[in-house]
Amino acid sequence: MTACVSSQVGCSLTCKFCATGKLERIRNLNADEIYDQVAIIKKQSEDNYNIPLSNIVYMGMGEPLLNYTNVLKSIEKITSPEGLNMSPQRITVSTAGIAKMIKKLGDDGVKFNLALSLHAANDEKRDKIMPINEHNNLEALREALKYFYNKTGTRITYEYIVFNNFNDSLKDAAELADFCKNTPCKINLIEYNPIGDGIFENAKIDRIEAFKKFLEGKNLVVNIRRSRGKDIDAACGQLANKH
């Protein structure tokens, strides 16, 4: 049972495939607000399903590394005996890729896992869908991730949404494999959840399977992630108010 928590109200990064990115960033959540999300979901999990909370992912609304202090404070409380006493190894913080803050995580010696929302291992393509790449290009991210790994010894998780006829070719897979040689890692291939603007579509399943097979042929650890919550527009990238 995994809690997916938000770190901001809205988001400022305007990734083209994400409904949340169409909202303005209103404010950062404070550490207690982030902690409370986890505490409430933990209680719901135990009360309704009789299952303990096993994992926490900072993959909800907002960019966690733009709310650095509050995110780290919330994790400190979640992992402390006075809080929820959860292992930091059960926590994953996901970032769209802010190189200097990834290095700061390394300097601070964090014990939790780090995931990078990559979605393209080619600067031209990544620029098109993630404006943040213009100031945090793949070379800067490569260097920052290597620094983080050398400081913490924690392998990186790459999140890669596979879009139909955009980043789903074997050439794209080869670029991803090359980028992933940087450090020990695992790759999550994610199905796309439409946000109603018709710009992107989920890749065909046979293309995703071929993509996965290519990466596995390069001795990479790859999982295909099916999405939950689409029925209520609450799957990855869909967290936005509908009017």
Backbone hydrogen bonds in HBPLUS format (Angstrom, degrees):
<---DONOR---> <-ACCEPTOR-->    atom                        ^
c    i                          cat <-CA-CA->   ^        H-A-AA   ^      H-
h    n   atom  resd res      DA  || num        DHA   H-A  angle D-A-AA Bond
n    s   type  num  typ     dist DA aas  dist angle  dist       angle   num
A0054-SER N   A0001-MET O   2.87 MM  53  5.36 152.6  1.95 143.3 152.5     1
A0055-ASN N   A0001-MET O   3.25 MM  54  6.44 158.0  2.30 146.2 145.0     2
A0003-ALA N   A0055-ASN O   2.93 MM  52  6.36 159.7  1.97 148.6 150.0     3
A0057-VAL N   A0003-ALA O   2.85 MM  54  6.22 166.3  1.87 163.9 166.6     4
A0005-VAL N   A0057-VAL O   2.96 MM  52  6.34 156.6  2.01 157.4 165.0     5
A0060-GLY N   A0005-VAL O   2.90 MM  55  4.86 146.6  2.01 138.7 127.9     6
A0007-SER N   A0061-MET O   2.96 MM  54  6.27 154.5  2.02 167.9 172.6     7
A0029-LEU N   A0007-SER O   3.09 MM  22  5.55 167.9  2.11 136.9 134.3     8
A0008-GLN N   A0061-MET O   3.28 MM  53  5.98 159.2  2.32 136.9 136.3     9
A0009-VAL N   A0027-ARG O   2.86 MM  18  5.43 174.7  1.86 169.1 170.0    10
A0026-ILE N   A0009-VAL O   2.77 MM  17  5.47 157.5  1.82 156.9 164.6    11
A0018-CYS N   A0015-CYS O   3.28 MM   3  5.67 169.9  2.29 118.3 120.8    12
A0016-LYS N   A0129-ILE O   2.85 MM 113  4.96 155.3  1.91 139.6 147.5    13
A0021-GLY N   A0018-CYS O   3.18 MM   3  5.31 128.0  2.46  97.7 110.3    14
A0019-ALA N   A0237-GLY O   2.68 MM 218  5.65 153.6  1.74 164.6 158.6    15
A0022-LYS N   A0019-ALA O   2.99 MM   3  5.43 158.4  2.04 111.5 118.5    16
A0023-LEU N   A0020-THR O   2.96 MM   3  5.47 161.7  1.99 114.9 121.0    17
A0033-GLU N   A0030-ASN O   3.10 MM   3  5.38 119.6  2.48 103.0 117.5    18
A0034-ILE N   A0030-ASN O   3.14 MM   4  6.51 155.2  2.21 155.0 162.1    19
A0035-TYR N   A0031-ALA O   2.91 MM   4  6.13 165.0  1.93 150.7 155.2    20
A0036-ASP N   A0032-ASP O   2.79 MM   4  5.93 159.3  1.83 148.5 154.2    21
A0037-GLN N   A0033-GLU O   3.32 MM   4  6.54 147.3  2.44 137.7 144.1    22
A0038-VAL N   A0035-TYR O   3.02 MM   3  5.35 115.7  2.45 104.2 118.7    23
A0039-ALA N   A0035-TYR O   2.96 MM   4  6.31 163.3  1.99 156.2 161.4    24
A0040-ILE N   A0036-ASP O   2.91 MM   4  5.99 162.5  1.94 152.4 156.0    25
A0041-ILE N   A0037-GLN O   3.04 MM   4  6.22 163.9  2.07 147.2 152.0    26
A0042-LYS N   A0038-VAL O   2.85 MM   4  5.99 157.8  1.90 152.1 158.9    27
A0043-LYS N   A0039-ALA O   3.08 MM   4  6.30 157.0  2.14 141.8 147.3    28
A0044-GLN N   A0040-ILE O   2.92 MM   4  6.21 162.0  1.95 152.0 157.1    29
A0045-SER N   A0041-ILE O   2.87 MM   4  6.01 156.7  1.92 149.9 156.1    30
A0046-GLU N   A0042-LYS O   3.05 MM   4  6.30 158.7  2.10 148.0 153.1    31
A0047-ASP N   A0043-LYS O   2.80 MM   4  5.94 166.1  1.82 156.0 160.4    32
A0048-ASN N   A0044-GLN O   2.84 MM   4  5.66 164.7  1.87 145.6 150.7    33
A0049-TYR N   A0045-SER O   3.01 MM   4  5.36 146.9  2.12 127.6 137.2    34
A0051-ILE N   A0045-SER O   3.35 MM   6  5.69 172.1  2.36 125.9 125.0    35
A0050-ASN N   A0046-GLU O   3.11 MM   4  4.29 131.8  2.35 105.8 114.3    36
A0056-ILE N   A0090-ARG O   2.97 MM  34  6.35 159.9  2.01 156.8 158.6    37
A0092-THR N   A0056-ILE O   2.92 MM  36  6.39 153.9  1.99 155.0 163.7    38
A0058-TYR N   A0092-THR O   2.78 MM  34  6.19 166.0  1.80 164.1 168.8    39
A0094-SER N   A0058-TYR O   3.31 MM  36  5.81 160.1  2.35 132.4 134.7    40
A0066-LEU N   A0063-GLU O   2.99 MM   3  5.60 161.5  2.03 121.4 127.5    41
A0067-ASN N   A0064-PRO O   2.97 MM   3  5.26 158.0  2.01 110.8 116.0    42
A0071-VAL N   A0067-ASN O   3.03 MM   4  6.12 160.5  2.07 160.5 166.8    43
A0072-LEU N   A0068-TYR O   2.98 MM   4  6.22 169.2  1.99 158.4 160.9    44
A0073-LYS N   A0069-THR O   2.94 MM   4  6.12 154.7  2.00 146.4 154.2    45
A0074-SER N   A0070-ASN O   2.90 MM   4  6.04 155.4  1.96 145.0 151.4    46
A0075-ILE N   A0071-VAL O   3.05 MM   4  6.33 153.7  2.13 148.0 154.9    47
A0076-GLU N   A0072-LEU O   2.93 MM   4  6.13 151.8  2.01 144.3 152.4    48
A0077-LYS N   A0073-LYS O   3.04 MM   4  6.34 151.5  2.13 145.9 152.7    49
A0078-ILE N   A0074-SER O   2.90 MM   4  6.14 157.3  1.95 146.8 153.5    50
A0079-THR N   A0075-ILE O   2.96 MM   4  6.04 152.8  2.03 147.5 153.5    51
A0080-SER N   A0076-GLU O   3.10 MM   4  6.03 118.5  2.50 132.8 146.5    52
A0080-SER N   A0077-LYS O   3.34 MM   3  5.17 145.9  2.46  94.0 103.5    53
A0086-MET N   A0078-ILE O   3.15 MM   8  6.16 174.7  2.15 138.9 139.4    54
A0083-GLY N   A0080-SER O   2.91 MM   3  5.12 144.7  2.03 104.8 116.0    55
A0085-ASN N   A0080-SER O   2.98 MM   5  4.84 135.1  2.18 143.9 138.4    56
A0090-ARG N   A0087-SER O   2.99 MM   3  5.57 165.3  2.01 117.8 122.3    57
A0091-ILE N   A0088-PRO O   3.03 MM   3  5.22 160.5  2.07 112.3 115.0    58
A0113-ASN N   A0091-ILE O   2.89 MM  22  6.08 165.1  1.91 166.6 161.5    59
A0093-VAL N   A0113-ASN O   2.94 MM  20  6.26 166.7  1.96 151.4 149.1    60
A0115-ALA N   A0093-VAL O   2.88 MM  22  6.05 162.8  1.91 148.7 148.2    61
A0095-THR N   A0115-ALA O   2.90 MM  20  6.33 157.6  1.95 156.9 160.5    62
A0117-SER N   A0095-THR O   2.85 MM  22  6.01 171.2  1.86 157.9 160.1    63
A0101-MET N   A0098-ILE O   3.06 MM   3  5.58 125.4  2.37 112.1 125.7    64
A0102-ILE N   A0098-ILE O   3.01 MM   4  6.25 146.8  2.13 154.3 164.5    65
A0103-LYS N   A0099-ALA O   3.08 MM   4  6.41 155.9  2.14 151.4 157.3    66
A0104-LYS N   A0100-LYS O   3.05 MM   4  6.30 144.2  2.19 132.1 142.2    67
A0105-LEU N   A0101-MET O   2.98 MM   4  6.28 148.1  2.09 141.6 148.9    68
A0106-GLY N   A0102-ILE O   3.24 MM   4  6.62 150.3  2.33 140.7 148.1    69
A0106-GLY N   A0103-LYS O   3.03 MM   3  5.03 115.3  2.46  93.5 109.3    70
A0107-ASP N   A0103-LYS O   2.88 MM   4  6.29 156.7  1.94 151.3 158.0    71
A0108-ASP N   A0104-LYS O   2.82 MM   4  6.03 148.6  1.92 149.1 157.8    72
A0110-VAL N   A0105-LEU O   3.37 MM   5  5.93 171.7  2.37 157.7 160.1    73
A0109-GLY N   A0106-GLY O   3.02 MM   3  5.07 154.9  2.08 102.5 110.3    74
A0157-THR N   A0114-LEU O   3.09 MM  43  6.35 160.7  2.12 153.5 157.4    75
A0116-LEU N   A0157-THR O   2.80 MM  41  6.29 156.0  1.86 164.6 170.5    76
A0159-GLU N   A0116-LEU O   2.85 MM  43  5.97 174.0  1.85 150.6 151.7    77
A0118-LEU N   A0159-GLU O   2.88 MM  41  5.77 145.4  2.00 149.5 158.9    78
A0126-ARG N   A0122-ASN O   2.89 MM   4  6.07 167.6  1.90 162.5 166.7    79
A0127-ASP N   A0123-ASP O   2.81 MM   4  5.84 156.6  1.87 149.4 154.9    80
A0128-LYS N   A0125-LYS O   3.10 MM   3  5.23 122.6  2.44  96.3 110.4    81
A0130-MET N   A0126-ARG O   2.75 MM   4  5.59 150.7  1.83 157.3 164.9    82
A0133-ASN N   A0130-MET O   2.89 MM   3  5.82 165.4  1.91 132.8 136.5    83
A0134-GLU N   A0131-PRO O   3.08 MM   3  5.80 160.0  2.12 120.0 125.0    84
A0135-HIS N   A0132-ILE O   3.19 MM   3  5.85 151.0  2.28 115.0 121.5    85
A0136-ASN N   A0132-ILE O   3.08 MM   4  6.14 125.5  2.39 138.7 153.5    86
A0141-LEU N   A0137-ASN O   2.95 MM   4  6.27 157.6  2.00 155.1 162.4    87
A0142-ARG N   A0138-LEU O   2.78 MM   4  5.90 155.9  1.84 145.5 152.5    88
A0143-GLU N   A0139-GLU O   3.09 MM   4  6.30 161.7  2.12 146.8 150.6    89
A0144-ALA N   A0140-ALA O   3.00 MM   4  6.20 158.6  2.04 144.3 150.6    90
A0145-LEU N   A0141-LEU O   2.83 MM   4  5.95 163.3  1.86 156.5 160.1    91
A0146-LYS N   A0142-ARG O   3.07 MM   4  6.23 154.8  2.14 143.9 150.8    92
A0147-TYR N   A0143-GLU O   3.01 MM   4  6.22 155.3  2.07 144.7 151.7    93
A0148-PHE N   A0144-ALA O   2.87 MM   4  6.14 160.0  1.91 148.5 153.9    94
A0149-TYR N   A0145-LEU O   2.88 MM   4  6.08 162.4  1.91 147.9 152.5    95
A0150-ASN N   A0146-LYS O   2.90 MM   4  6.09 162.5  1.93 149.9 154.8    96
A0151-LYS N   A0147-TYR O   3.02 MM   4  6.22 143.8  2.15 146.0 155.6    97
A0152-THR N   A0148-PHE O   2.94 MM   4  6.06 151.3  2.02 150.7 158.4    98
A0153-GLY N   A0149-TYR O   2.66 MM   4  4.90 154.0  1.72 138.5 145.9    99
A0156-ILE N   A0184-PRO O   3.18 MM  28  6.62 149.5  2.27 152.5 145.6   100
A0186-LYS N   A0156-ILE O   2.96 MM  30  6.56 142.3  2.11 153.1 163.0   101
A0158-TYR N   A0186-LYS O   2.89 MM  28  6.34 160.7  1.93 157.1 163.6   102
A0188-ASN N   A0158-TYR O   2.81 MM  30  6.09 172.6  1.81 172.2 173.2   103
A0160-TYR N   A0188-ASN O   2.93 MM  28  6.10 155.0  1.99 176.7 171.3   104
A0190-ILE N   A0160-TYR O   2.92 MM  30  5.86 164.9  1.94 132.6 135.7   105
A0162-VAL N   A0190-ILE O   3.14 MM  28  6.23 157.9  2.19 162.3 162.4   106
A0203-ALA N   A0162-VAL O   3.07 MM  41  5.64 153.0  2.15 148.0 140.8   107
A0166-PHE N   A0163-PHE O   3.37 MM   3  5.49 157.4  2.43 124.8 118.7   108
A0164-ASN N   A0201-GLU O   2.81 MM  37  5.41 172.8  1.82 148.2 150.1   109
A0173-ALA N   A0169-SER O   3.02 MM   4  6.42 151.0  2.11 141.7 150.3   110
A0174-ALA N   A0170-LEU O   2.85 MM   4  6.09 147.6  1.96 140.6 148.9   111
A0175-GLU N   A0171-LYS O   2.99 MM   4  6.32 153.5  2.07 146.9 153.4   112
A0176-LEU N   A0172-ASP O   2.94 MM   4  6.22 155.2  2.00 148.2 155.3   113
A0177-ALA N   A0173-ALA O   2.86 MM   4  6.10 160.8  1.90 149.3 154.5   114
A0178-ASP N   A0174-ALA O   3.01 MM   4  6.19 154.6  2.07 143.6 150.3   115
A0179-PHE N   A0175-GLU O   3.02 MM   4  6.29 156.3  2.08 145.7 151.8   116
A0180-CYS N   A0176-LEU O   2.91 MM   4  6.11 152.7  1.98 151.3 159.3   117
A0181-LYS N   A0178-ASP O   3.33 MM   3  5.49 157.8  2.39 101.7 108.2   118
A0182-ASN N   A0179-PHE O   3.36 MM   3  6.11 168.5  2.37 117.7 121.0   119
A0187-ILE N   A0221-VAL O   2.84 MM  34  6.16 159.1  1.88 155.9 163.0   120
A0223-ASN N   A0187-ILE O   2.89 MM  36  6.32 156.7  1.94 162.9 170.6   121
A0189-LEU N   A0223-ASN O   2.74 MM  34  6.07 167.4  1.76 170.2 171.1   122
A0225-ARG N   A0189-LEU O   2.68 MM  36  5.88 168.6  1.69 163.2 167.2   123
A0207-ARG N   A0204-LYS O   2.99 MM   3  5.36 125.5  2.30 105.9 119.9   124
A0208-ILE N   A0204-LYS O   3.05 MM   4  6.44 155.9  2.11 153.1 160.7   125
A0209-GLU N   A0205-ILE O   2.90 MM   4  6.11 159.7  1.94 149.8 155.3   126
A0210-ALA N   A0206-ASP O   3.00 MM   4  6.14 153.7  2.07 137.9 145.0   127
A0211-PHE N   A0207-ARG O   2.88 MM   4  6.03 154.1  1.95 145.6 153.2   128
A0212-LYS N   A0208-ILE O   2.89 MM   4  6.15 160.5  1.93 150.5 155.3   129
A0213-LYS N   A0209-GLU O   2.91 MM   4  6.12 159.8  1.95 146.8 152.6   130
A0214-PHE N   A0210-ALA O   2.97 MM   4  6.17 155.7  2.03 146.1 152.1   131
A0215-LEU N   A0211-PHE O   3.13 MM   4  6.46 162.6  2.16 150.2 154.1   132
A0216-GLU N   A0212-LYS O   2.90 MM   4  6.16 161.3  1.94 154.8 160.4   133
A0217-GLY N   A0213-LYS O   2.98 MM   4  6.15 140.3  2.14 140.7 151.3   134
A0217-GLY N   A0214-PHE O   3.12 MM   3  5.08 124.3  2.45  92.9 107.4   135
A0218-LYS N   A0215-LEU O   2.87 MM   3  5.15 150.1  1.96 104.6 114.6   136
A0220-LEU N   A0215-LEU O   3.32 MM   5  5.73 152.4  2.40 135.1 138.5   137
A0219-ASN N   A0216-GLU O   2.95 MM   3  4.99 149.6  2.04 112.1 112.5   138
A0232-ILE N   A0229-GLY O   3.20 MM   3  5.75 154.6  2.26 111.8 118.5   139
A0234-ALA N   A0229-GLY O   2.88 MM   5  4.91 166.1  1.90 147.8 144.7   140
A0233-ASP N   A0230-LYS O   3.06 MM   3  4.82 168.1  2.08 108.4 108.0   141
A0238-GLN N   A0235-ALA O   2.89 MM   3  5.46 155.3  1.95 148.4 147.3   142
A0240-ALA N   A0238-GLN O   2.82 MM   2  5.92 111.1  2.30 120.5 104.0   143
